[in-house]
Amino acid sequence: MAVVNTSPPVLAVEDVHLSFAGVKAIAGVTFDVGPAELLAVIGPNGAGKTSIFNVLSGVYRPQRGRVTFLGEDLLASRPHEIAAMGLARTFQNVELFHNLTVLDNLMLGRHHHFRYGALSAVLWRGRARRAELAARARVEDIIDFLELEAWRRHPVRLLPYGVQKRVELGRALAMEPRLLLLDEPVAGMNLEETEDMARFVLDIRDELGIPMVLVEHDMGLVMDLADRVLVLDFGRPVALGSPAEVQRDPDVIEAYLGGAA
Amino acid sequence: MTEVKSAADTTVPDIPTGRSRRVRGRPLLYTSYAQDMALLDTPAKRISTGLLVVLAFSLSVLLADRSLEVLAGAYVLAIGAIGLNIVTGYAGQVSLGHAFFVAIGAYTAAALSGPPGGDTIGYGVAEIWIWLPAAGLVAAAAGVLVAPLATRLRGLYLAIVTLGLVFLGEHVFKEWQSLTGGPGVGREAAVPRLFGYRLNEDGPLGTKEQVLYLLMLVLLVAFAVAARNLARSRVGRAFAAIRDRDIAAEVMGVPLTRYKVLAFGISSFYAGCAGGLLYTISGYVEPGSFSLLMSVQFIAMVLIGGVATVSGAVAGALFISLLQPLTRALPSLVPVISADTTQTPNVFQVETVLYGLLIVLFLVFEPRGLFGLWVRARNYWKTWPFSY
């Protein structure tokens, strides 16, 4: 699927630099994500892929650069404000709320959609009750979409790893995001689970039309799913283009396999 | 789901969210999310809770006044324990300073309802519907002031700082004699008066103990239901998210600082109300009672009852309070243990050791407390005669 540059990008990252003391984690990365595009970010370990996600979700503050999301400056916002703007993410190592049930984890994803306050919550009448019931109906849609019905009432700490990854994806979807960041969604999964996850990712793009940024080490998955691929090495951008272009790029081959000399 | 704008506050037309029909003979078949999300979602829960409430009310005529007094105190402590469970159990912010907030509530209530122009500060507002919310709100304000510490400190560090509050409070309450009457002297506690009718005297409704018992029972039910509702709302979920994984909670849209402040505020409100009520039973407040031991007692109630459950906090409070009459009977049974505080193996030391021992035993063998024991028993009978 070729990206047509008719509408403005959802996310625009311009010349972002991030360093921890002397270590340059990100050095001048620029890219954008179009509507309904699936951009993959790949690179060897320590290339700065997860650091980019942490910059986007407001956990890290870059020293230089600009990030705009739907026309708004991201770098001036706190993480919870960024979430409310419609940016959702999953984590490389599952970061679920382990004592809560699958249902409650997904309901928490809808936190910023609720408008009622603590007093209304205490009475559980009117607005709070209506909002909770409506949210439950929407969360059930996601449970249905991700085939989580069997696990609904289980605390997530008791679930198998593959299911936990799926719950995390569901929690991000429950936020009704306008951009979804997926940090290694199939890490540690077997072939069958990987194919399930790939199917969900494609469904999210095709049925829900949510643009995505995907960080992944599974090259087969990346090359099959991504519209464009951004390659990083030691925080520097090496290449950006379609999967076929990137695979032929000599700089990419050098980054992964080492130089000739 | 494809809609981008939030539609959470508008009801979805094709989904039954309001009233729904019950299918005869199928009590566990839900036809709406409202049924599925109800607090008492099974007939068994509805019947047993109903029976429990009826039993609790009928105890007011079945039990002797002395026992009612103990139970009324236990109910008030349960309100305080629910409060501690909100900040420590649900929101995961360890607080050893609960006694401090209880004290603030107790003195706010006592000062508001005390007679004007006496030895200690008094404003003569004895109506309970004024001084009880006021006690809660002043304590909540103190909680909100302390809460910013929780945004800077975590775990043990927060526990130590909140521990400092107790010592700070102990000193202030001992020295501020115009408010507290000073150590060893104390002052008259809040007087519960409802529309001119004194609730702590024998009257047409029953004896002093019966009326106070019913008052505390009604208030406990109200506070407990409120806490359950809060726990299953967006606020309770946000608390639990902060407890389980705070960075992820923030990335999911939960403002950490606001919710930590809210947790301390609500918890202190409960503590303040409990403080205001607690001493109406004995009619007397002594500044020395708001010590570390009281905070530990509340922690023990939460840990023994069950962390992050309202029914657990109530069970823990009842357990600890009903333990006290038993330990106080020890000196007559075991002559080595003395009832005098100046003697060395005395009954108060035995109590302290017992609380510690119970906390350790529960943490090792059943970290979910009495609530966990109940869940085990329930699951055993649910699947009986099969083990799973």
Interface residues (C-beta under 8 A of the other chain):
Chain A: S57 G58 V59 R78 P79 H80 I82 A83 A84 G86 A88 R89 F91 E95 L96 F97 H98 N99 L100 D104 M107 L108 G109 R110 H111 H112 H113 F114 R115 Y116 A118 A121 V122 L123 W124 R127 A128 R129 R130 A131 E132 L133 A134 A135 R136 A137 R138 E140 D141 I142 F145 R171 L173 M175 E176 R178 E207 L208 G209
Chain B: M1 T2 E3 V4 S6 A7 A8 D9 T10 T11 V12 I15 T17 Y33 A34 D36 M37 A226 N229 L230 R232 S233 R234 V235 G236 R237 A238 A240 A241 R243 D244 R245 I247 A248 A249 E250 V251 M252 G253 V254 P255 L256 L262 I266 A308
